[in-house]
Amino acid sequence: MLYSPASQTILRQSKSLKLPKKEKKQVNASTIGCVLAPAYPAGFFENPGTDEEYEYQNGDQWDWFAGRLILEEFLNGRNEDALIHLREVATQDNNLGGFYEWCTLNGTGKGSPTFFGKCWRAWAVCNRRVLWCGSLG
């Protein structure tokens, strides 16, 4: 599932929030951040950065995308799933020792190890988590 402004409405529907979990399991990804699962076959794209399956935007994992899904899980009352997925992303980043731009399916960091563009999404998810916990009493 690719992210687009229109998909934000789709993700708010509980049924649609099950698809990313299914795709994660299907491709054995380390987080829910798969942007495309299954990937297009090798040779489908001419660009050498995406000409193989599960390479860069052809199926790898992106924390900013996972953050959007996790936030939607919190907003739609799927708090247990959201916490599981938030822990997966946080554990992966912690184990890598950096905020890599993207990761392979097995969690190997790729791109810049100081890609802080995704941190705003992590903040939004954590902020929502704090608000949710605060509402518990």
SETI-312208 format. One record per residue: residue number from 1; x, y, z of N, C-alpha, C, O in turn. Coordinates in steps of 0.1 Angstrom, whole numbers, m for minus. Layout:
N
  drenlo    n.u    n.v    n.w   ca.u   ca.v   ca.w    c.u    c.v    c.w    o.u    o.v    o.w
     NUM      X      Y      Z      X      Y      Z      X      Y      Z      X      Y      Z
...
***
This chain:
137
  drenlo    n.u    n.v    n.w   ca.u   ca.v   ca.w    c.u    c.v    c.w    o.u    o.v    o.w
       1      9    m12      0      0      0      0      9     12      0     18     14      9
       2      7     21    m10     15     33    m10      7     44     m3     m5     45     m3
       3     15     53      3      8     65     10      5     76      0     13     79     m8
       4     m7     81      1    m11     93     m6    m21    100      2    m27     94     12
       5    m24    113      0    m34    120      7    m47    112      8    m54    112     18
       6    m51    106     m4    m64     99     m4    m63     86      5    m73     82     11
       7    m51     80      6    m51     68     14    m52     71     29    m55     62     37
       8    m50     83     33    m52     86     47    m67     84     51    m69     79     62
       9    m76     87     43    m90     84     46    m93     69     46   m100     64     55
      10    m87     62     37    m88     47     36    m83     41     49    m89     32     54
      11    m71     46     53    m65     40     65    m73     41     78    m72     34     87
      12    m82     51     78    m90     54     90   m101     43     91   m107     42    102
      13   m103     36     81   m113     25     81   m106     13     88    m96      8     83
      14   m112      7     98   m106     m4    105   m102    m15     97    m91    m21     99
      15   m110    m19     87   m107    m30     78    m93    m28     71    m86    m37     69
      16    m91    m16     67    m79    m13     59    m66    m13     68    m55    m15     62
      17    m67    m11     81    m56    m12     89    m50    m26     91    m39    m28     96
      18    m58    m36     87    m53    m50     87    m44    m53     76    m36    m62     77
      19    m45    m46     65    m37    m49     53    m22    m47     55    m14    m56     51
      20    m17    m36     61     m3    m35     64      3    m47     73     14    m51     70
      21     m5    m51     82     m1    m62     91      1    m75     82     10    m83     84
      22     m9    m77     73     m9    m89     65      3    m88     55     10    m98     53
      23      6    m76     50     18    m75     41     31    m77     48     40    m83     43
      24     32    m72     60     44    m74     68     47    m88     70     58    m93     69
      25     36    m96     74     38   m110     76     41   m117     63     50   m126     63
      26     35   m113     52     36   m120     39     51   m119     34     56   m129     29
      27     58   m108     36     71   m106     32     82   m108     43     94   m106     40
      28     77   m111     55     86   m113     66     94   m101     69    107   m102     72
      29     88    m89     69     95    m77     72     97    m75     87     89    m81     95
      30    107    m67     91    110    m65    106    101    m55    112     99    m54    124
      31     94    m46    104     85    m36    109     73    m35    100     72    m42     89
      32     63    m27    104     51    m25     95     54    m14     85     44    m10     78
      33     66    m10     83     69      1     74     71     m3     59     78      5     52
      34     67    m14     55     68    m17     40     60     m8     32     48     m7     34
      35     66     m2     22     59      7     13     52      0      2     43      5     m5
      36     57    m12     m1     52    m19    m13     54    m34    m11     65    m39    m11
      37     43    m41     m9     45    m56     m6     33    m63    m13     21    m59    m10
      38     36    m72    m21     49    m76    m25     55    m66    m35     48    m58    m41
      39     68    m67    m37     75    m58    m45     73    m61    m60     69    m72    m63
      40     76    m52    m69     75    m54    m83     87    m64    m86     97    m63    m80
      41     86    m72    m96     97    m81   m100    109    m74   m105    108    m63   m110
      42    121    m81   m103    133    m76   m108    132    m72   m123    126    m80   m131
      43    137    m60   m127    137    m56   m140    125    m48   m144    124    m42   m155
      44    115    m47   m135    103    m39   m138    106    m25   m140    101    m18   m149
      45    115    m20   m131    119     m6   m132    133     m5   m138    141    m14   m136
      46    135      5   m146    148      7   m152    159     13   m143    171     11   m145
      47    154     21   m134    163     28   m124    172     18   m117    166      9   m111
      48    185     19   m117    193      9   m110    191      9    m95    195      0    m88
      49    185     20    m89    182     20    m75    170     12    m71    168     10    m59
      50    162      8    m81    149      1    m78    147    m11    m87    136    m15    m88
      51    157    m15    m94    155    m25   m104    155    m40    m99    152    m49   m106
      52    157    m41    m86    156    m54    m79    145    m54    m70    140    m44    m65
      53    139    m66    m67    129    m67    m57    134    m63    m43    145    m66    m40
      54    125    m56    m36    128    m52    m22    141    m44    m21    150    m47    m13
      55    142    m34    m30    153    m25    m31    148    m11    m31    140     m7    m39
      56    152     m3    m21    148     11    m20    133     12    m19    126      6    m11
      57    127     20    m29    112     22    m28    104     10    m35     92     11    m35
      58    111      0    m39    105    m12    m44    104    m22    m34    108    m34    m36
      59     98    m19    m22     95    m29    m12    103    m28      1    100    m36     10
      60    112    m19      2    119    m18     15    111    m11     25     99     m7     23
      61    116     m9     37    109     m4     49    113     11     51    125     14     50
      62    103     19     55    105     33     58     98     36     71     86     34     72
      63    106     41     80    100     45     93     89     56     92     79     55    100
      64     91     65     83     81     76     82     68     70     78     57     75     82
      65     68     60     70     56     53     66     50     45     77     38     45     79
      66     58     38     84     54     30     96     47     40    106     37     37    112
      67     53     52    108     48     62    117     34     66    114     26     68    122
      68     31     68    101     18     71     97      8     60    100     m3     63    104
      69     12     48     97      3     37    100      1     35    115    m11     33    120
      70     11     37    123     10     35    138      1     46    143     m7     44    152
      71      3     58    138     m6     69    143    m20     66    140    m29     69    148
      72    m23     61    128    m37     58    124    m42     47    133    m54     47    136
      73    m33     37    137    m38     27    146    m42     33    159    m53     29    165
      74    m34     42    165    m38     49    177    m51     57    175    m60     56    184
      75    m52     64    164    m64     72    162    m77     64    160    m88     69    163
      76    m75     51    156    m87     43    154    m88     32    165    m95     22    163
      77    m82     35    177    m84     26    188    m77     13    188    m80      4    196
      78    m68     11    179    m60     m2    178    m47      0    186    m36     m1    180
      79    m49      3    198    m37      7    207    m27     m4    209    m15     m2    209
      80    m32    m16    211    m23    m27    213    m14    m30    200     m2    m31    201
      81    m20    m30    188    m13    m31    176     m3    m19    174      9    m21    171
      82     m8     m7    177      1      5    176     13      4    185     24      7    180
      83     12     m1    197     23     m2    206     33    m13    201     45    m11    202
      84     28    m24    196     36    m35    191     45    m29    179     57    m31    179
      85     38    m22    170     45    m17    159     55     m5    162     65     m4    156
      86     51      3    172     60     14    176     72      8    182     83     12    180
      87     71     m3    190     82     m9    197     91    m16    186    104    m15    187
      88     85    m22    176     93    m28    165    102    m17    158    114    m19    156
      89     97     m6    155    104      5    148    115     10    158    126     12    154
      90    111     13    170    120     19    180    132      9    183    143     13    183
      91    129     m3    184    139    m14    187    149    m15    175    161    m15    177
      92    143    m15    163    152    m15    151    161     m3    150    173     m5    148
      93    156      9    152    164     21    152    175     21    163    186     24    160
      94    171     16    174    180     16    186    191      6    183    203      8    185
      95    188     m6    177    198    m16    174    207    m12    163    219    m15    163
      96    202     m4    154    210      2    143    220     13    148    230     16    141
      97    216     19    159    224     30    164    222     43    156    231     52    156
      98    211     44    148    209     57    141    196     57    134    188     47    135
      99    193     68    128    180     70    121    182     69    106    183     79     99
     100    183     57    101    186     55     87    174     59     79    163     58     83
     101    177     63     67    166     67     58    156     56     55    144     59     55
     102    161     44     53    152     33     51    160     20     55    172     21     58
     103    152      9     55    158     m4     59    154    m15     50    143    m14     44
     104    163    m25     48    159    m37     41    148    m44     49    145    m41     60
     105    143    m55     43    133    m63     50    138    m69     63    130    m70     72
     106    150    m72     63    156    m78     75    160    m68     85    165    m71     96
     107    159    m55     82    162    m44     92    176    m38     91    180    m31    100
     108    183    m41     80    196    m35     78    194    m20     73    187    m17     64
     109    201    m11     80    199      3     77    206      7     64    216      2     61
     110    199     15     56    204     20     44    202     35     43    194     41     50
     111    210     41     34    210     56     32    217     63     44    225     56     51
     112    213     75     46    220     83     57    216     77     71    204     75     73
     113    226     76     79    223     71     93    218     83    102    215     81    114
     114    218     95     96    213    106    104    202    113     97    201    125     96
     115    193    105     92    181    110     84    170    114     94    162    105     98
     116    171    126     99    161    130    109    148    135    104    139    139    112
     117    146    134     91    133    138     86    122    129     91    110    134     92
     118    125    117     95    114    108    100    111    111    115    102    105    120
     119    120    118    121    118    120    136    105    127    139     99    125    150
     120    101    136    130     88    144    133     77    134    134     68    136    142
     121     77    123    126     66    113    126     67    105    139     57    102    145
     122     79    102    143     80     95    156     75    103    167     69     98    177
     123     78    116    167     73    125    177     58    125    178     52    125    188
     124     52    126    166     37    126    165     31    114    171     21    114    178
     125     37    102    168     32     90    173     34     89    188     25     85    195
     126     46     93    193     48     92    207     39    102    215     34     99    225
     127     37    114    209     29    124    215     14    118    216      8    120    226
     128     10    112    206     m4    106    206     m4     95    217    m14     94    224
     129      7     87    218      7     76    228      6     82    242     m1     77    251
     130     13     93    245     13    100    257     m1    105    260     m6    103    271
     131     m8    111    250    m22    115    252    m31    104    255    m40    105    263
     132    m29     93    248    m37     81    250    m35     75    264    m45     72    271
     133    m23     74    269    m20     69    282    m26     79    293    m31     74    303
     134    m25     92    290    m31    101    299    m46    100    301    m52    103    311
     135    m52     95    290    m67     93    291    m71     81    299    m83     79    301
     136    m62     73    303    m65     61    310    m68     64    325    m73     55    332
     137    m65     76    329    m68     79    343    m56     82    350    m57     86    362
***
